[in-house]
Amino acid sequence: MSTTAAEETSSGGFLGWIERVGNKVPHPAIIFLALIVGVIVLSAVLAWADVSVTTEVAEAEETGVSQDYDAGGSSYPSLDHEPEQAIPEYDVRTETIEVESLLNGDGIRYMFTTAVQNFNDFGVVAVILVAMIGVGVAEEAGLIAALIRKMVQVAPAGAITFIIVLLGGISSVASDAGYLVLIPLGAAAFASLGRNPLVGIAAAYAGVSASFFVNILITPADGIITEVTNEIVAGVAPGAEPLNVTNNFYFAIVSTLFTAAVMTILTERYIEPRAGRWDPAERPADAPVDHVPAGDELAHESRGLRLSGIYTLVAVAIICALTFIPGAPLRNPETGEIFGNSPFMSSLLLIISMLFLAAGLGYGKGSGSLTGSTNVINAIVKTFNGLGGLIFLMLLIAQFIAFFNYSNISNVVATQLADLLGSADIGALPLLIGFILLVVVIDMIMPGVIPKWAIIAPIFIPLFYNLGIAPQTVLAAYRVGDGPVNVITPLMVYLPFIILVCQRYRASAGMGTVISMMLPYTVVVLVSWTLLFTGWYLLEIPWGPGSPVQLE
C-alpha cells in the first residue's frame, strides 16, 4: 500500500512517535502474556520482601437477601447477580494488606484451579456476545448504514461530533452499550460524511469513557458510592446528616455538558486536522464496502425504515408494560423503583440489544435484505465469527486481572499513594487537586469506580472532613479524576474492541494508533475539568440539592 496523506499527516511530532512505537509493539495477546509473567514474578519478589500496608478499608457487610442488579464500574462489567443487599451496608475496619505470591503453593494452586473460572467470571465476554446479537442483525440488514445516512441528512453537519460525544456521555448509565454500539456508529457516521472514521471512533470513545462517572441521570453506581461515603462519615461524625444520591447532581449535569463541549472542540480543532483525510484504500481487502443506494433501493430503504420504526415501537411498548405498570417484573420487587437498583437498570444492555434486534428484523423485512430465519441466524453467526480473536484476547486479560487482584499489588500501591498524599501538609484546594491527580494515577492500574473508592475514601473523607471540606466535595473531585485516563489505560477491557473497530477502516491500526489519538483527550479533559472543579469550589456553588462545598 502506498503512503497516504493521512499517514503522512499523522506521522510527525510526539503523538506520531507514540503511534509508530505503539504499532511496533507485539500483538496484544503477547503483551498480556508478558504482563501475566511479570505479575507472577513481581508478586513473588514483593512477597519475599514482606511488602505490606496497614490501612482502613470500607467493606460490605454480608447481610440481606435482595438482588444486587449492578456492579457499577467504569471498565469491569459484571453479570454476577448473587443475592446480596440492594445497596449494601459498609463497615470501616483496619486491615493489613500483604502481597500474595503466585509462586508459592497457594499461588500455584490458584493459577491452575481458577483459569476456567476466571474466564467464566469475566462478564465482559458475555456482555459483548449479548450486545452483538442485536447489533449484528441490524448491521447485516443494512439498518445501521440507513440510520447513519438519515442522521447525516437531518442533523447539521457541524453538530455531528457534539451529538456523538454527548450520547457517549449519557450512555455511561449503561456503559457497555456505549462502548459496543456507539463507537462503531461514530466511525460509520464520520465515514458517511467523508470524514476520517478513526476520528469518529476517537470522539465516541472519549464521550463514553473520558467522563464516565458523571451523567445527566442518576446511575446505580451513584447509590453504591454514596452508601460507602455515608458509612465512613458516620465513623467520623456520628451525628452528621447522610448524603443522598443527588449530592453531585448539579456538578454531574454541568460536567457532562462541559466535557462534551471540550471534547468536541478538541476533536474538530486538533484531532481531525492531525488525522488528515481518510483514504478508503487503507481498509483491509476483506472489509465491507459502504454502498450508497439509489432508485428502487431508496424506496426499499424507506419501507425498511418505516417497518423498523413500527417493530421498535412495539418492542418499546412491551418493555414499558414490563417496567412502568405498578408491580411490573422489571421494577425492584421490594421498593418498586425503576431507575435505581432494579431489574430494569440491570437489563439495560439486553434491552438495547433486543431493541436493535427488533429494529433490524423490521428493516430486513421491509427492505428485503433479510428474508427468512436462516438469514437472521447467519447474520448473528457472521458477527460472532468476527469476534474470535477478541474472545481469545479476553481469555488472557481475564487471567491477568485475576492474578493481579490475587497478588494484592494494586491495593498496596494504591494505599501507599493515598497515604503519601494524605500526609502532605498543604491547603485544602491544592490537596483536592492532588487528590484528583492521585485518582488519575490509581486509575491506570485499577479502573473500576467502586474498588478505588473503597480503598481511598477511608483515608480522604476523614482528612478533608477535619479541614471543613464536605464529603460531597471529595466525591466531586473523585469524579474528575476517575474518567480521563480510562481512554489510554491498557487495563481498559474494551481497548481490544476499539482496536478491532479501527482496523475495519485502517488495516495498519494498532494500540499505538488508539493511544496516540486518545492521549490529547486525557490531557485536555483532565486540565479543563480540573479548572471547572476549581472554579466551582472557589465560588462555593452547591454540588447538588442541599450539598454545599464546605461543611456547615
N, C-alpha and C positions, 0 to 999 in steps of 0.2 A: 504493500500500500504506500502511495506517495505521501509525503508530508503535507498535512492540511493546514489551512490558515489558522484553524482553531488550535492545532498543536503548536504552531509557531508562536501564537499569541500567549499561550499558557506556559511556555517553556522558560520564561525569564523570571528573575527575581527569587526572593526567598521561598515563596509558595511554589514556584516552578521547581526549585530544588527539592522541596518536600515531596512533590508529586513524582519526580524522577526517582528519588531514593525510595519512596514508598512503593512504587510499582516494581522496583527491582527486588524487593524482599520476597522470600519464598511464598509458596501457596499458603493461604490462611490455615489450612489443616496442618501444615508443617510447623507454622508458628505456634499453634496451640499445643501440638505435641511437645515442642521445646518448652513452652510455658509449664506444661504438666511436669516434665522432668525437672525444671527449675524449682517449682514449688516443692516437689518431693525432697530434693537435695537441701534447699534452704530450710525447710521445716526441720530436717534432721540436725542441721548445724545450729539453728537457733534453740532447739530443744536441748541439745547437748550443752549449750551455753547457759541454760536455765533462764532464758528470756521470759519475763512475765510483767504484768502490770496489775495494780490493785486499784479499783475504781468503783463508783456507784453506777448501777445499771437499772433500767426500768424493765421489769419482767412481768409478762401477763400471768395472772392467776388462772389456774385451770378450774374454773367454776362455771356453772350454767350449761345449758344444753341446746340453746338456739343456734341457728345456722349462720355461719360466717360466709358472706357472699362475695367478698372481695379482699384481695391481698394487699392492694394499694401500693404499688411500686412503680418507679419510673422505667425500669427495664427488666424486671423479673416477673412476668405474669405468672399466675398460678391458677390451676384448676382444682386445687385441693380444697374440698368442701367438707372437711371433717367437722363434726359438731363441736362448737365452742361458743362462748358468749358472743352476742352480736357485736358489741363494742366492749372488748374485754377490760376487766379491772386490772390495773397495773400496780405493782408493788416495787418500791425502790429499795434496793439492798446492796450491800458491799460484796464485791466479788473479786477474786484474784483470777486473772486470765493468763493462762500459760500457753506457750506454743507447743502444739502436739506434733510429735514426729510421725512422719508417714513411713519411716524405715525401721521402726521397732515392730514388735509382734503385733500389737493392736493396730498400728497403721497399715501394715501389710495385709492383715486380715480385712480391714476396712476397704482397702482398694480392690481386693479380689472379690469380696462378697457383695459390694454395693454397685458395681459397674452397671448392671442392668437396671437396678432401681434408680440410680442417678439419672439415667436417660428417661426412665418412665416418669420420674417426678419433675422432669424439665418441661413445665407446662407450655413453653413457647412452641414446641414442636406440634402438639395437638392444636394449639391456637392457630398456627399457620395453616394446617391442613383444613380445619373447620372454616376459617375465613376464606380460603381459596376455593372452596366448593362454589359458593355463590358468585364470587368474583370471576372464577374461571368460566362458568357458564355465560355470564354477562359479557365477558370479553370475547369468547368464541362466537357468540351470537352476533357480535358487532355493536352491542348496545353502548359499550364504553366509548368507542370511536364516535358513534352518533351523538351521544351526550356531550362529548367534548366539542364537536362541531357546533352544536346548538348553543353551548355555553359561550363559545367564542363569538358566535353571531349576536347573541343577546347582550353579553357583558361588554362594557367599554374595554378596549384593548389595554388601556393603561391601568385598569383595575384588576386584571387577572392575577398579578403577583400578590397583591394585598389580599384578595379573596382566598387564594390558596394558603397563604401564611396564616390568615386568621382562622380558616377552617381547621388548619392543623392545630392551632392553639386550643380551640374549642373541643377538638376530638380527644384531648387528653382525658376527658371523662371516661372514655373507653379507648385507652391508649393503643391497644393492639390494632384496632380498626384504623386508626390514624396512620400507623406505620404501613400496614398491609394494603390499604385501599388508596389513601390519599397520595402517597408518594408515586406510585405508578400513574395515577391520574394527573399529577403535576407534570410529569415527563410528557405524557401524551398531549396535554393542553399546550405546553410550550412548543412541541413539535408541530402541532396543527397550525400554530401561528407563524411558523417559520423561524421560531426562536430555538435556542440551544436547549434540548430536552434535559441535559445534565444540570442546567441552571434551574429548571423546573423541579428536578429531584432535590436539589440543594434547598430551594425555597420551601418545599413541602416538608422536608426532613427537619429544617430549622424550626418551622412552625409547630410541628408535632412535639419536638424534643427539647429545644433550647430554652423554652419557658414552660416546662412540663407542669410544675406544681402550682400554677395559677390558672384560673379559668373564670369565665363569667357565670359558671354554675358551681354549686356545692358538690364536691366529689366524695366518694366513700373514704378516700384516704384522709380527707379533712377531719372526719369524725374520729378516726383512729389516732391521728397525731394530736388532736385536741384532748382526747382522753389521757394519753400519755402525759401531756403537759399538765393537766389538772392533778394527776396523781403526784407529780413532782412538786407542784405549787402547794399542795396540801401538806407536804412534809416541811416546806419552808415557812408557810404562813397558814396554819390550820383554819383561820377564820376568813381567809380571802375568798372572794366570790369566784366560782369556777368559770372558765371560759366556755363559750359555745362555738359551734362550727362556723359562725359568721364573724369570728374575731378578726379575720383578714379580708373580709368580703369586698370592701371598697378598694383596698390596695390590689386585690387579685383582679378585679374588673379593669382598673386603670392599667395595671401591669400587662394584662393580656392585650389590650388595645395599643399600648405604648410600644411593647416589644414587637408587635406585628408591624407597626409603622416603621420602627427602626430596621427590622429585617427586610422590609420591602425596599426601603431606600438603599440599604446596603446591597441588596440583590441587583437592583437596576443601575446603581451608580458605580458599583465596583465588580461584583461577581460576574455579571453578564458581559461587560466590556472585556474583562480579563479572559473569559472563556472563549470569546470570539464567536464567529458564525459556525454553525454545525453543518458538517458535510455528511449527507446520508451514506456516503461511501465508508464512513467509519463503522457502520453497523456490521455485525457478523454476517457471513454469507447466508446463514440459515435463519436470520431474523425476519419476522413477518414484515412485509412492506405495507405502509399505510395506503389505503385505497380511497380515492375520492369518488363518491357516487355521482351519477348524472342520469338524467332522463328517467326511465322507468325505475331505476334504482332509488332515486329520490322519493318516488311515490311509495315504493315498498318500505323505505326507511320511515316515512311519515306514518304509514299504517302501523309499523312496528313500534314506534314511539307512543302512538295512541294506545295500542293494546298493552304496552309495557306500563303505561300510566294506570290503566284500569287494573291490571294484575297487582300493581304496587298498592293502589288504594284498597283493594280487597285484603291484601296482606296486612296493611296498616290497621284496617278495621278489626281484623282478627286479633292483632296484638293489643289494640286498645280495649277490646272486650275482655281479654285475658288480664288486663292491667288496671283499668280505671273503674270498673264496676266494683262496688263495695264487696269485699270478701273474695275478689278475684285471685286466682292462683299465683299471679306474678307480684302480688303485694306481699309485704312482710306478714307472715301468718300471725304474728303476735301483736305488732304495733299498727299494721295496716299501712305503713309508709310505702311510698313508691320510689322516691329519688334518693333515699339514704341507703341503709342496709336492707336490701330487698332482692328477691329473685330477679326482678326486672333489671336492676343495675348489674347483677352478676351475669345475666344472659344477654347483655347489650351486643357483644360480639356475634353470638349466634343469631340474634335478631337481625342485625345488619347484614350478615351473610345470607340469611333467608330472604330478606328484602331484595338483595341483589339477585338471588336465585329466581324469585318471583318476577322481578323486572326483566331478567334475561330470558326466562321462558316466554313471557309475554311478547318481548321484542322478537325472539326467534320465530314464534308462531305467526306474528303479524307480518314480518318481513320475509318469511320463508327461509331464513338462514339456518334454523334448527327444525328439522322435520322428524318426528318420531323420538321415542325414548332412547333409542340406541345412540343417536347423535348427541343427546344430552349427556349420557354416560361417557361417551367418547370425549366430550369436551372436558369433563372432570378429570378423566384419566390423563388426557394430554397435559392438563395443568399440573397434575401430580408428577408426571414424568419429568417435567422441567425443574422439580424441586429435589431431585435425588441427591445432587451434590450438596445442596444446602442442608439436607437432613443429616448426611454424614458429618458435616462440619458441626452441626448441633450436638451430635453424639460426643465429639471431642470437647466442645465447650461445656457440656453438662459435667463431664468428668473433671475438667479444670476447676470449675466453680465449686463443685462438691469437695474436691481435695483442698482447695484454698480455704473454704469455710471450716473444714475439719481441722486444719492446721492452726486456726486462730490468728494467723499472721495479720489479716486485715483488721481484726479487733484490737490487737496490740498496737499496730501502727496508728490507727485512728485515735485510740485513747491517749497515747503519748503525745500526739499532735495537739489534742484538745487540752491536755494538762499544761503543755508548754504555753499555749496562748492564754489559757485561763489564769496562769500565774503572772502574766505581764502586767506591770503597773502603769497603765495608760488610761486616758479618759474614756468615757462611755462610747462616744461616737467612733473614735479610732478602734476601740475594742470591737464594736459591732462590725466595722469594715474588715477588721482582722478575722472576725468570726466568719464572715462571708467568704473570705479567701480560704479559710481552713476547710469550709464545707466543699469548696471547689476542689481542693487537693484530695480530700477524702473521697469525693465522688468519682475520682479516677479509678479507685480500687473497690468502691462499694456504691454502685449507682442506685441501689434501692432507697426509696424515700424513708421508709419506716426503720430499717436496720440502723441507718446513720443516726436518726433522731433518738433511738433508744439508747445509743451509746453516749452521745454528746449532750443531750438535754439534761441529764442529772448533774452535769458539770456547769453548764452555762445558764440554765434557768435560775439556780440559786445565786450564781455570781452576779448576774445582771439585776436580779431582784434586790440584792443588797445595795446596788448602785442606784436604785429607784427606777430602773427600766422595767416596763411591764412585760410579762411573758409573751403577749401578742406581738410586741416589737421584735423579740428574739425570733419568733415564728416567721415574721415578715422577712427578716434578714436571712433566715434559713431557706425560704422560698427563692430568694435571689441567688443564693449560692448553689442551689440544687440543680438548676437546669442547664446553664450554658455549656458545661463540659460534656453533657450527655452525647453531643453530636460528634465528639472526637475520641471518646474513651474506647479502647479496644474491647472493653468488657461489655459494651452495649450489644446485647444478644441479637439485635436486628441489623447490626452492621453488615454481616454477610449477605443479608437480603438486599440491603441498599446497594452493595457492590453488584449483585446479580442484576438488579434493575438497570444500573449504569451500563453494564455490559451488553444490554439489549440495544444500546444506542452507540456505544463505543467499545469495540472488541478489546481494545488495549487497556480499558479502565481497570483499576485495582484499588487496593486500600489507600495507596498514596493519592489517587485521584479524589477519593471521597474526603480524606483528611485535609488535603490542601484546599478543597472547596469550602469545607466547614470551619476551618480554623478561624477565618475572619469573623464568622458569626459568634464563635465563643468569645473572642476578644471584645468585639464591639457591643454585643448584648450584655456581657458582664460589666463593662465600664459604664455604659449608658444606664443600665438598670440600677447599678450601684449609686449613680448620681441621682436617679429618681428617688431611690430609697433615702439618700442623704437629705435631699430637699424636703421630702415628706416628713422625715424625722425632725428637721430643724423648724419646719413650720408647724409641727405638732398637729398634723391632720389626723383625725381618728382613723385607725386601720379598718374598722368596721363599725357596725352599730354598737354603741356603748363600749368601744375599745380604744381608749386613749393611748398615746405614745408613752407617757410617764405614769407611774403609779400614783393614784390619787391619795 
